[in-house]
Amino acid sequence: MGVMDRLVLTDAAWERMAPLIIGRPDQKGSTGRDNRMFVEGVLWIVRTGSPWRDLPEAFGDWNSVFRRFSRWSLKGGLVANYRSDV
């Protein structure tokens, strides 16, 4: 069983969350390349408690995901997503 077999977001959950994610595929830069895998990568870190350097490559370069997570956190992306789901 590989990483891709252990994704946690259902399609329904992703459909509700997708419009709230900072960075869209139509925006320039690397912020919107694959939003769902970015979120799955963050969830993998939270679920496993692993350091960022251990993030499987299936989620992207660990440092890119970490930097995007840091920017996202500073902009309130985590709070906005939590509040919209409550």
Sine and cosine of phi, psi and omega as CSV:
sin_phi,cos_phi,sin_psi,cos_psi,sin_omega,cos_omega
0.00,0.00,0.82,-0.57,-0.03,-1.00
-0.99,-0.17,0.00,-1.00,-0.01,-1.00
-0.85,0.53,-0.67,0.74,-0.06,-1.00
-0.92,0.40,-0.33,0.95,0.05,-1.00
-0.99,0.13,-0.13,0.99,-0.09,-1.00
-0.89,-0.46,0.42,0.91,0.05,-1.00
-0.92,0.38,0.52,-0.85,-0.14,-0.99
-0.95,-0.32,-0.38,0.93,-0.01,-1.00
-0.98,0.20,0.78,-0.62,0.13,-0.99
-0.98,0.22,0.31,-0.95,0.05,-1.00
-0.87,0.49,-0.62,0.78,0.00,-1.00
-0.91,0.42,-0.68,0.73,0.02,-1.00
-0.90,0.43,-0.66,0.75,0.00,-1.00
-0.91,0.42,-0.65,0.76,0.00,-1.00
-0.87,0.50,-0.59,0.80,0.03,-1.00
-0.96,0.28,-0.56,0.83,-0.10,-1.00
-1.00,0.08,-0.54,0.84,-0.15,-0.99
-0.78,0.63,-0.71,0.71,-0.03,-1.00
-0.92,0.40,-0.27,0.96,-0.05,-1.00
-1.00,-0.03,-0.16,0.99,-0.07,-1.00
-0.98,0.19,0.75,-0.66,0.04,-1.00
-0.95,0.31,0.76,-0.65,-0.01,-1.00
0.99,-0.14,0.86,-0.51,0.00,-1.00
-0.87,-0.50,0.44,-0.90,0.00,-1.00
-0.84,0.55,-0.44,0.90,-0.01,-1.00
-1.00,0.09,-0.05,1.00,0.04,-1.00
-1.00,0.01,0.56,-0.83,0.03,-1.00
-0.94,0.34,0.43,-0.90,0.01,-1.00
0.99,-0.14,-0.03,-1.00,-0.08,-1.00
-1.00,-0.04,0.02,1.00,-0.12,-0.99
-0.94,0.35,-0.43,0.90,-0.08,-1.00
-0.91,-0.40,0.25,0.97,-0.14,-0.99
-0.84,0.54,-0.78,0.63,0.05,-1.00
-0.51,-0.86,1.00,0.05,-0.08,-1.00
-0.87,0.49,-0.64,0.77,-0.04,-1.00
-0.90,0.43,-0.67,0.74,0.01,-1.00
-0.93,0.36,-0.52,0.86,0.10,-0.99
-0.87,0.49,-0.77,0.64,0.00,-1.00
-0.90,0.44,-0.67,0.74,0.05,-1.00
-0.87,0.50,-0.62,0.78,0.04,-1.00
-0.89,0.45,-0.69,0.72,0.05,-1.00
-0.88,0.47,-0.69,0.72,0.03,-1.00
-0.89,0.45,-0.58,0.82,0.04,-1.00
-0.89,0.46,-0.69,0.72,0.03,-1.00
-0.88,0.47,-0.72,0.69,-0.01,-1.00
-0.89,0.45,-0.70,0.71,-0.06,-1.00
-0.92,0.39,-0.65,0.76,-0.09,-1.00
-1.00,-0.03,-0.39,0.92,-0.08,-1.00
0.95,0.31,0.25,0.97,-0.03,-1.00
-0.97,0.23,0.41,-0.91,0.12,-0.99
-0.94,0.34,0.42,-0.91,-0.03,-1.00
-0.82,0.58,-0.59,0.81,-0.03,-1.00
-0.89,0.46,-0.31,0.95,0.01,-1.00
-1.00,-0.05,0.06,1.00,0.01,-1.00
-0.88,0.48,0.82,-0.57,0.01,-1.00
-0.86,0.51,0.57,-0.82,-0.04,-1.00
-0.88,0.48,-0.33,0.94,0.02,-1.00
-0.86,0.52,-0.42,0.91,-0.01,-1.00
-1.00,-0.03,-0.08,1.00,-0.04,-1.00
0.94,-0.35,0.05,-1.00,0.04,-1.00
-0.88,0.47,0.79,-0.61,-0.10,-1.00
-0.84,0.55,-0.64,0.77,-0.06,-1.00
-0.94,0.34,-0.60,0.80,0.05,-1.00
-0.91,0.41,-0.69,0.73,0.02,-1.00
-0.90,0.43,-0.69,0.72,0.01,-1.00
-0.87,0.49,-0.73,0.68,-0.01,-1.00
-0.89,0.45,-0.66,0.75,0.03,-1.00
-0.90,0.43,-0.66,0.75,0.05,-1.00
-0.86,0.51,-0.69,0.73,0.00,-1.00
-0.88,0.47,-0.72,0.69,0.03,-1.00
-0.89,0.45,-0.68,0.73,-0.02,-1.00
-0.88,0.48,-0.68,0.73,0.00,-1.00
-0.90,0.44,-0.69,0.72,-0.01,-1.00
-0.90,0.44,-0.52,0.85,0.00,-1.00
-1.00,0.09,0.01,1.00,0.04,-1.00
0.99,0.10,0.30,0.95,-0.01,-1.00
-0.88,0.48,-0.60,0.80,0.00,-1.00
-0.93,0.37,-0.69,0.72,-0.01,-1.00
-0.91,0.41,-0.68,0.73,-0.01,-1.00
-0.87,0.49,-0.68,0.74,0.00,-1.00
-0.93,0.37,-0.63,0.78,0.02,-1.00
-0.90,0.43,-0.73,0.69,-0.04,-1.00
-0.91,0.41,-0.54,0.84,-0.02,-1.00
-0.96,0.28,-0.34,0.94,-0.04,-1.00
-1.00,-0.05,-0.23,0.97,-0.06,-1.00
-0.99,0.11,0.00,0.00,0.00,0.00
